[in-house]
Amino acid sequence: MKNFLEIVEEIKSIVSTEFNGKKMYDKDVADILGISQMNFATMKKRNKIPFNELLDFCATKSISINWMLYGQSPESLVEATNKFFIVRYFSHISASAGGGADAEHEEAGGIEIPHEFAMILGGERELKNIEAINVTGDSMEPTFSYNDIVFINRSKTDLQRGGIFTIRTEAGLFIKRVQKRIDGKIDIISDNQVYSTLTLDPNEIEVIGRVVSRFGSVD
């Protein structure tokens, strides 16, 4: 996958004709993507790709997100159409520090993923269990950042070994690191140490599914 700087240069190349030969700066790309210059600078420093904004940009320009992220030529994409898959994507649902909507009652769109990424998610047979949602808030920094897209496997709900899960409590929808305690209770852990650990009874938690990846790896 291309890094942040490479994608910025691609965007500059794509829209350069709109600037009538004038030099483009990072602030211009930030404006095009609808990102504040402060957030843009933070993403650049952390090499965090703004997936939501990039998806919107690609849709506006009729560009394949796979071409933008992986650099395949349009010709190779046509020839390898059968190597790309669609995963259900609830673009209006977010989870992490704040509550979210119920994915079962929201209309899903689709996000196109390449064959290589489908293998990371468990292979073609697992894709029926995979859904994608957005991250909001900073409670899982540095593991996840605002506007990351995470992939959830709804068939994986066993908390015995712990891990990062999407869960629902009476407070809303969250992405948290979850650990089962010896006494049977569940520790709800934020990777951002500013947030304290919450302990709940199992009947206070609905496990939606395990977070298996984002556009990168998950611990």
Summary of the structure (lengths in Angstrom):
residues: 219
radius of gyration: 18.7
end to end distance: 18.8
largest distance: 66.7
contacts: 636
relative contact order: 0.12
helix: 36%
strand: 28%
